Structures are given as structure tokens and as C-alpha cells.
Amino acid sequence: MTVHDFKAKDITGKERELSEFAGKLLLIVNTASACGLTPQYQGLQALQDEFKDDLVVLGFPCNQFGAQEPGSEEEIAAFCDLNFKVGFPLFSKIDVNGENAHPLYKYLTHEVPGVLGTESIKWNFTKFLIGRDGLPITRYAPTTTPESIAPDIRAAAAA
């Protein structure tokens, strides 16, 4: 099983097969619009721009952490466009932890556990770097800046 075996609804409600991103590196991020880490959207967009031939950032809004993503899909999309000119794919709001966690996140957290082997997502802006083959490479903490991930993306793109 790989990330390419999953599907998710995009921010407009359209079902998308993640296999459409086969051959690209992916950076999968659970996002929120009212979080202290929200400015990371700018860094994520910068990564998307810098590595546009090799990488696609996928944003998954989530309201499970401090209710920091309370808006509708339309409000989230407008906020991301207005404030950060986000051009990478955004998906419909999902849960990343618990019984109702999206199957993609159940897979990611199992395949690439966090500190001390924990499978749960600790906060907004946890990031997963996925290889061109759809297999997870590594997981980054919410406080890991997008800019600091660039060398890993460069290395994975060259591999």
C-alpha cells in the first residue's frame, strides 16, 4: 500500500485519486487558519514554487487542535488565497486522529510514527514527505519550518 492508493475530497468537494500525483514527491500537511503556525502556509507555497517540477504540497485542513480551523471549505479556500496566495491543492476538512481519522492519516501515522513511536498527530502543520513511489520518507514536527525541509526535498528529488 502507498499514498497513491488513497483518495480524498478536495476543497471544492471533488473526489481526487492521490495516484494522480504519482511520480512527484508529496509534502502532506494538516493545516489550520487560526493557529500560531498558520504563517507556515507562506513557506509551504515557497517550497511548492521552488520545487514545482518535483514536488506537490497537499494541504488537509483540520479542526481537531484548539478548534483552529472552524470555517467552511469556502472560507478556508478564500483565507488561503487572500492571505498566502496558496496555489497547491487543498482538501476538505478532515480528522487526522481518532476513530474518524481519514484513512490516509491512519496510514501515514502508522507508517511514520512520531516521537517515541506515537502514531497520533500532535498539532497543526505536522508534515509528511512522500517519495515519488508513494511511500512515506519522513515525518516532521509542527514546528519544523518548511524552509528547513528544502534540503530533504532536494535530496529526494535527486534520488
N, C-alpha and C positions, 0 to 999 in steps of 0.2 A: 504494500500500500504506500502511496505517496500523496503529497498535497494535490497532485493533478487528478486524483480520484474523487475529489470533493466538489461540491457546488455551493453557491451562496447567492442570495438576492442582493443585487446592487442597490445603491441609494435610491434608485427610482422604482425598485420592486421587481426588476427583471432578473430572472434566474440566470446565473452565469456559471459555466463549467470552468473550474480553475485549470483544466487542461489547456484552455486557450492561451495560457501563459507558459506552456512547455517550451523549453529551450532558453528561457530567461531566468535570471536569478530573481528571487522574490524577497521582499522585506515586508513581513506581515506584522501589523501593529494594531493593538487595541487602543482606540483614541477616545478623547473626550474634549468638549469645547470649553468647559469651565474649570479646568484643572491648572494648577501651577505649572505643569509641564506642557500645557497647550502650545506654547511658543515653539515646541519641537516640530510642529507642522511645517514651519519655515525650513528647518534643517532637513526634514523628510523630502520636501519639494526640491531642495537644493540637490539632494542625492539623486532624486528622480531625473533632474535636469543634467547633472554631471555624468551619470551612467545610463543615459537614455537608451543606448544600444544594447545594454546588457541586463538592466535591472528594471523591475516594476515594483513600486511600493503599493501595497494593498492596505487600506485603512478600514478597520472594523470598529465603528463607534460602539461604546458600551457604557451603560449607566449603573454598573454594579459597584463602583467605587465612589462613595460620597455623593451619589446622585449627581455627578458632574457632567452628565450628558442627558439632560431632561427633555431636550427638544425633539420635534418630529424630524423625519428624514429630510423634509424640505428645508426646515430651519437649519439643520446641521450642514446641508449642502451649501446653503446661502452663506452661513457663517464662514465655512472653509474657503469659499470663493472670495468673499469680500475681504476677509482679514489676512488670508495667506495665499490667495491665488492657487489653491490646490488643483493640480491637473492630473494627479494619479487617481486610480479607481477607489471610490468609497463604496462601502457596502451598507446594507440596512443594519440597524442596531441589533446587536446580539448579546447573549450572555457568554462569558468566557469561563466561568466557574459554575460548579454545582450541577444539579440534575438536568437543568435546561441549557447547559452549555452547548454551543454549536459543535457539531461533530468534528469540524476542522480543529477547533481548540482542544477538544478531548484528545485528538490525535497528536497535536503539537506538544501539549503539556506532558503527554506520556512519552513521546519520543525524545524530547529535550527537556528534562526536568530542570527546575531551578536550583537554588542554593540548598544544600543538604538533601537533595533528591525530591524536594517538594514539587508536586505536579500542579499546584494551583497558581494562578496569576495573582501577583501581589498588588498591582496597581495599574493605572492607566499608562500607556506607552511602553508596555513590555514589547520587545521586538524579537522576531524570529527571522534569521537569514536562511533562505531555502536555495538549494542548488538548482542548476538547470534541469536536473533529473527529477525534481520534485521532492527530494529528500532533505530534511532539515539538517543544517550545518551547525548552527549555534543559536543560543538564546541570549538576549541582552536585557539587563535590568532596566526598569523605567527611567532611571536617572542617567543611563548611558546615552550620551548625546548622539544624534545622527552623524554629526561630523566625525566623531571618534570611530564610527563603524566603516568609514570610507576605505581604510587600508584593507580590511577584511573583504569588502566588496571587490576591490581592485584585485586582490589575490584570487578570489573565487572566479572572477571574470577571466583571469589569465590561465586558470587551471584547465 
